[in-house]
Every structure is written in structure tokens, then in C-alpha cells.
């Protein structure tokens, strides 16, 4: 079993794919927030597609929207809105002009990997980081446009970012307490 850590440079198409996904996710999230507010959907957990809208309903959602939600739940616990429901029809109309991008699959970046893999893909400031682990006995080949880094450098970037987030939250808490 091997694990490697990388920075994905602008020389790799995968960097731009990931950045496009992130931008798309932010735009989509704003659309979903307005849509859920319009339809008085309480939950903040959802899964959108071009043809269906799923939520992880709160008790209130389950009670108030039960006529519009499918009875069965997915394996993850989400419920789809019935395709004939007002909410589903409205979703399809709102989302029709937009493309929905899904997070790129890191194992697809590496040639010949199958079976059990584990990966991470994230951005800190302008740097896109990636890690990849595989049960394969073969050596993990570094894709074009990827720069291999030490595990310590990878985890240092993660820890620094987590520390920055904690400080930002503490500052927000301080501001709201004095307001």
C-alpha cells in the first residue's frame, strides 16, 4: 500500500477541473439556498441533480413536505421530491440553464488503479493539494502537472489552514459578542 502527496500545478488540466467544480459549487449553493427559502425547506443538507432534488429532511420538513417527498429514502438517508410535485417541477425549471459539476474523482488521475483507494483533493488559497493511496502493489506514478511533496508538507498546509479557520471563527465570535 502506498500513499503520495501532491500539489497540482496549472500545467495539469485537473487543477482547472477542480477550480471549475469549486466555483460551480458556490454558485449552485446560492441557487439552492434561495430555492429552499422560497419553498420553506428547513434542512441545509441536500443533493441536487439536473432532473431531481434530494434533501435530508428535518422533522419539520418531513411533516410539512410529506405529500411532495417520495416515501422511500436512499441508502444515505436522503429523500427525493416526487417528480410530479410542485417543488420538483420548480427545481427542474430553475436548474435547466445551469450545468452541475461534480467533484473530480482523484483515482481517475492515476493510470491503472483499481480496487480500494483513498484520496483527498482541496484548495488552500491558490494551491490545489491532492493525496492518493492505493492497495495496489504497483508504484504510484506522478501524473503530468503534479509535483510530489512530502507528507509533512501536506499535513503542515492542512494544520496551518485549520489554525487560520479557528482564528477567523474566534474573531467572528468576538465581533458578534460586542455587537
C-alpha positions, 0 to 999 in steps of 0.5 A: 500500500502506498500513499503520495502527496501532491500539489497540482500545478496549472500545467495539469488540466485537473487543477482547472477541473477542480477550480471549475467544480469549486466555483460551480459549487458556490454558485449552485449553493446560492441557487439552492439556498434561495430555492429552499427559502422560497419553498420553506425547506428547513434542512441545509443538507441536500443533493441536487441533480439536473432532473431531481432534488434530494434533501435530508429532511428535518422533522419539520420538513418531513411533516410539512413536505410529506405529500411532495417527498417520495416515501422511500429514502436512499441508502444515505438517508436522503429523500427525493421530491416526487417528480410530479410535485410542485417543488420538483417541477420548480427545481427542474425549471430553475436548474435547466440553464445551469450545468452541475459539476461534480467533484473530480474523482482523484483515482481517475488521475492515476493510470491503472488503479483499481480496487480500494483507494483513498484520496483527498483533493482541496484548495488552500488559497491558490494551491490545489493539494491532492493525496492518493493511496492505493492497495495496489502493489504497483508504484504510484506514478506522478501524473503530468502537472503534479509535483510530489511533496512530502507528507509533512508538507501536506499535513503542515498546509492542512494544520496551518489552514485549520489554525487560520479557520479557528482564528477567523471563527474566534474573531467572528465570535468576538465581533458578534459578542460586542455587537 
